[in-house]
Amino acid sequence: MTVADEKRRGPWVVRGERRVYADEFVSLDLHDVRRPDGSPGHYAVVGSPDGLAIVALTPAREVYLVGQHRYAIDAYSWELPTGGIEDGEDPLDGARRELREETGIEAARWSPLGMVHPSGSIWASVTHLFLAEDLHQGETDRDASEDIRVERIPLDDALRRAAAGDITHAATVTALFRAHHLLGGRVS
């Protein structure tokens, strides 16, 4: 790569890059870089489809949590309904699909809660957060890899569990507190 071909990423100069691994869920790219101090080095960038997390809220201020064993951390995790955005899919359409697939719920009212970077130091994706209200129960359509339980608990209890560290999924914690703030920040 010539100097003219070099790309900048903030104070970093990317001198070259190669894909080391890719499947439908994740990719790993290795970048040959010049660090901000001018020294040479490498930087690994993990990519994945952008994600979603949905706070499905009942009129009684209850939220739906999905429990499942997470292979990568080898632990059972309680989370909001979450998933990935499919190629070319609008984030809101993906949120509608994921909520219906995992819980069977459809919502008539949606509010964006922004987005988060799962790990901005190495992970090149975002997770879009939504509040879903005016809920209607239907049938689930789960993926073959999903062995999940669904529970409905008061939002205040979910917030307490997140604050205590019992709920550790980053997008879930963020979305719960953003929904709480959007709803006026009151706790019963």
C-alpha positions as CSV (number, residue, x, y, z in Angstrom):
1,M,0.0,0.0,0.0
2,T,1.4,3.4,-0.9
3,V,1.1,6.5,1.2
4,A,-1.6,7.7,-1.1
5,D,-3.6,4.5,-0.3
6,E,-3.3,4.9,3.4
7,K,-6.5,5.6,5.3
8,R,-6.9,7.6,8.5
9,R,-9.1,6.5,11.5
10,G,-8.8,9.5,13.8
11,P,-5.2,9.7,14.8
12,W,-4.4,6.2,13.5
13,V,-3.1,5.5,10.0
14,V,-4.3,2.3,8.4
15,R,-1.6,1.0,6.1
16,G,-3.4,-2.2,5.1
17,E,-6.0,-4.7,6.3
18,R,-6.9,-8.3,5.7
19,R,-9.9,-10.4,6.7
20,V,-8.7,-13.2,9.0
21,Y,-12.1,-14.9,9.6
22,A,-15.8,-14.5,8.6
23,D,-19.0,-16.4,9.0
24,E,-22.7,-15.2,9.2
25,F,-22.3,-13.9,12.7
26,V,-18.8,-12.4,13.1
27,S,-15.8,-11.3,11.1
28,L,-12.2,-10.5,12.2
29,D,-10.0,-8.0,10.3
30,L,-6.4,-7.4,11.1
31,H,-5.2,-3.9,10.3
32,D,-1.6,-2.9,9.8
33,V,-1.4,0.5,11.5
34,R,0.7,3.4,12.5
35,R,-0.3,4.3,16.1
36,P,-1.0,7.8,17.2
37,D,2.6,8.0,18.5
38,G,3.9,7.1,15.1
39,S,5.0,3.6,16.0
40,P,4.0,0.6,13.8
41,G,1.5,-2.0,15.0
42,H,-1.6,-4.1,14.4
43,Y,-5.2,-3.6,15.4
44,A,-7.8,-6.3,15.4
45,V,-11.4,-5.3,14.5
46,V,-14.3,-7.6,15.2
47,G,-17.5,-7.0,13.1
48,S,-21.0,-8.4,13.4
49,P,-24.4,-7.4,12.2
50,D,-25.9,-4.5,14.1
51,G,-28.1,-5.5,17.0
52,L,-31.3,-4.7,18.7
53,A,-32.7,-4.6,22.3
54,I,-36.4,-4.0,23.0
55,V,-38.0,-2.8,26.3
56,A,-41.5,-4.3,25.9
57,L,-43.6,-2.4,28.5
58,T,-47.1,-3.2,29.7
59,P,-49.6,-0.6,31.0
60,A,-48.8,-1.9,34.5
61,R,-45.1,-0.9,33.9
62,E,-43.9,-4.5,33.6
63,V,-41.2,-5.5,31.1
64,Y,-40.5,-8.8,29.4
65,L,-37.1,-10.5,30.0
66,V,-35.7,-13.4,28.0
67,G,-33.6,-15.9,29.9
68,Q,-31.1,-18.2,28.1
69,H,-27.7,-19.8,28.5
70,R,-25.1,-17.8,26.6
71,Y,-22.5,-20.0,25.1
72,A,-19.6,-17.5,24.9
73,I,-19.8,-16.6,28.6
74,D,-21.0,-20.0,29.7
75,A,-23.7,-18.5,31.9
76,Y,-27.4,-18.1,32.1
77,S,-28.4,-14.5,31.2
78,W,-31.6,-12.6,31.7
79,E,-31.9,-10.0,28.9
80,L,-34.4,-7.9,27.0
81,P,-35.6,-9.5,23.7
82,T,-32.5,-8.9,21.5
83,G,-31.2,-10.0,18.1
84,G,-29.4,-9.0,15.0
85,I,-30.5,-6.8,12.1
86,E,-30.7,-8.7,8.8
87,D,-29.0,-7.4,5.7
88,G,-30.8,-4.4,4.4
89,E,-33.3,-4.4,7.3
90,D,-34.5,-1.2,8.9
91,P,-33.7,-1.3,12.7
92,L,-37.3,-0.8,13.7
93,D,-38.5,-3.6,11.4
94,G,-35.8,-5.8,12.9
95,A,-37.0,-4.9,16.4
96,R,-40.6,-5.8,15.5
97,R,-39.4,-9.1,14.0
98,E,-37.2,-10.0,17.0
99,L,-39.9,-9.1,19.6
100,R,-42.4,-11.3,17.8
101,E,-39.9,-14.2,17.3
102,E,-38.8,-14.4,20.9
103,T,-41.9,-13.4,22.8
104,G,-44.8,-13.6,20.4
105,I,-45.5,-9.9,21.2
106,E,-46.4,-7.2,18.7
107,A,-46.4,-3.6,19.7
108,A,-48.5,-0.7,18.2
109,R,-46.3,2.1,19.6
110,W,-42.5,2.3,19.3
111,S,-40.0,4.9,20.7
112,P,-36.3,4.9,19.9
113,L,-33.9,4.8,22.9
114,G,-30.8,5.5,20.8
115,M,-28.0,3.1,20.3
116,V,-24.9,1.7,22.1
117,H,-21.5,0.4,21.0
118,P,-21.1,-3.1,22.6
119,S,-17.3,-2.6,22.9
120,G,-16.0,0.4,20.9
121,S,-12.4,-0.6,21.4
122,I,-12.5,-3.6,19.1
123,W,-16.2,-4.3,18.1
124,A,-17.4,-2.5,14.9
125,S,-21.2,-2.7,15.4
126,V,-24.0,-0.9,17.2
127,T,-27.0,-2.0,19.1
128,H,-30.2,-0.1,18.5
129,L,-32.5,0.3,21.5
130,F,-36.3,0.6,21.5
131,L,-39.2,1.0,23.8
132,A,-42.3,-1.0,22.7
133,E,-45.8,-0.2,24.1
134,D,-49.4,-1.1,23.4
135,L,-48.5,-4.8,23.3
136,H,-50.6,-7.6,21.9
137,Q,-49.7,-11.3,22.5
138,G,-49.3,-13.7,19.6
139,E,-47.3,-16.7,18.7
140,T,-43.5,-17.0,19.0
141,D,-41.3,-18.0,16.0
142,R,-37.9,-18.8,17.7
143,D,-34.7,-19.7,15.9
144,A,-33.4,-23.3,16.2
145,S,-30.5,-22.0,18.5
146,E,-32.9,-20.4,21.0
147,D,-33.8,-22.4,24.2
148,I,-35.3,-19.5,26.1
149,R,-37.7,-18.6,28.9
150,V,-39.7,-15.5,29.0
151,E,-40.8,-13.7,32.2
152,R,-42.7,-10.5,32.8
153,I,-41.5,-8.4,35.8
154,P,-42.1,-4.9,37.1
155,L,-39.7,-2.4,35.4
156,D,-38.6,-1.2,38.9
157,D,-37.5,-4.8,39.7
158,A,-35.6,-5.1,36.4
159,L,-33.9,-1.7,37.2
160,R,-33.0,-3.0,40.7
161,R,-31.6,-6.2,39.2
162,A,-29.6,-4.3,36.7
163,A,-28.2,-1.8,39.3
164,A,-27.3,-4.8,41.6
165,G,-25.4,-6.6,38.8
166,D,-27.9,-9.5,38.5
167,I,-28.6,-8.4,34.9
168,T,-25.3,-7.9,33.2
169,H,-26.1,-7.8,29.5
170,A,-24.9,-4.3,28.5
171,A,-27.6,-3.4,26.0
172,T,-30.3,-4.6,28.4
173,V,-28.9,-2.5,31.3
174,T,-28.6,0.6,29.1
175,A,-32.1,0.2,27.5
176,L,-33.8,-0.3,30.8
177,F,-32.3,2.8,32.3
178,R,-33.0,4.9,29.1
179,A,-36.6,3.7,29.1
180,H,-36.8,4.6,32.8
181,H,-35.5,8.1,32.1
182,L,-37.9,8.5,29.1
183,L,-40.8,7.5,31.3
184,G,-40.0,10.2,33.8
185,G,-37.5,8.5,36.0
186,R,-39.8,7.5,38.8
187,V,-39.4,4.2,40.7
188,S,-42.3,2.8,42.7
